[in-house]
Amino acid sequence: MHQACIARIARLGYRQQVTYQPADHYWALQGSETAVFLALALLLTGFCFWWTRRLS
């Protein structure tokens, strides 16, 4: 079943390209992702406080 699926995808002209990041980039990427999510969480928290104080 799996091979038939792969063959069908190849016949349709689809390709897959996999790109890996080097292992020494791991912590830099983790730090960047954490910073982005923390910034978004802080923005959302600030918005929620603003919204609830505005409604009261």
NORJO-V970370 format. One record per residue. N is the residue number from 1. SS is DSSP state (H for helix, E for strand, - for the rest). PHI is phi in whole degrees, 0 to 359 (* if undefined). OMEGA is omega in degrees with one decimal (NA if undefined). Layout:
BEGIN
n=N ss=SS phi=PHI omega=OMEGA
n=N ss=SS phi=PHI omega=OMEGA
END
This chain:
BEGIN
n=1 ss=- phi=* omega=-178.4
n=2 ss=H phi=297 omega=-179.0
n=3 ss=H phi=296 omega=178.2
n=4 ss=H phi=296 omega=178.7
n=5 ss=H phi=296 omega=179.3
n=6 ss=H phi=298 omega=179.5
n=7 ss=H phi=297 omega=179.6
n=8 ss=H phi=296 omega=178.8
n=9 ss=H phi=298 omega=179.0
n=10 ss=H phi=295 omega=178.4
n=11 ss=H phi=297 omega=179.8
n=12 ss=- phi=283 omega=175.6
n=13 ss=- phi=93 omega=177.4
n=14 ss=- phi=283 omega=176.9
n=15 ss=- phi=229 omega=177.5
n=16 ss=- phi=232 omega=176.7
n=17 ss=- phi=239 omega=-179.4
n=18 ss=- phi=251 omega=178.7
n=19 ss=- phi=238 omega=179.3
n=20 ss=- phi=253 omega=173.6
n=21 ss=- phi=274 omega=177.3
n=22 ss=- phi=298 omega=-176.8
n=23 ss=H phi=299 omega=-178.0
n=24 ss=H phi=285 omega=175.6
n=25 ss=H phi=270 omega=-171.8
n=26 ss=H phi=305 omega=-174.5
n=27 ss=H phi=290 omega=176.3
n=28 ss=H phi=295 omega=178.0
n=29 ss=H phi=294 omega=178.0
n=30 ss=H phi=297 omega=178.5
n=31 ss=H phi=296 omega=179.0
n=32 ss=H phi=296 omega=-179.9
n=33 ss=H phi=296 omega=178.8
n=34 ss=H phi=298 omega=179.3
n=35 ss=H phi=298 omega=179.5
n=36 ss=H phi=297 omega=-178.5
n=37 ss=H phi=292 omega=176.0
n=38 ss=H phi=295 omega=178.1
n=39 ss=H phi=297 omega=178.1
n=40 ss=H phi=296 omega=178.6
n=41 ss=H phi=296 omega=178.0
n=42 ss=H phi=295 omega=177.0
n=43 ss=H phi=297 omega=179.5
n=44 ss=H phi=294 omega=177.6
n=45 ss=H phi=298 omega=177.8
n=46 ss=H phi=299 omega=178.1
n=47 ss=H phi=298 omega=-179.6
n=48 ss=H phi=295 omega=176.8
n=49 ss=H phi=298 omega=179.1
n=50 ss=H phi=299 omega=-177.3
n=51 ss=H phi=297 omega=-176.9
n=52 ss=H phi=290 omega=177.9
n=53 ss=H phi=290 omega=179.1
n=54 ss=H phi=291 omega=-177.6
n=55 ss=H phi=280 omega=-176.5
n=56 ss=- phi=269 omega=NA
END
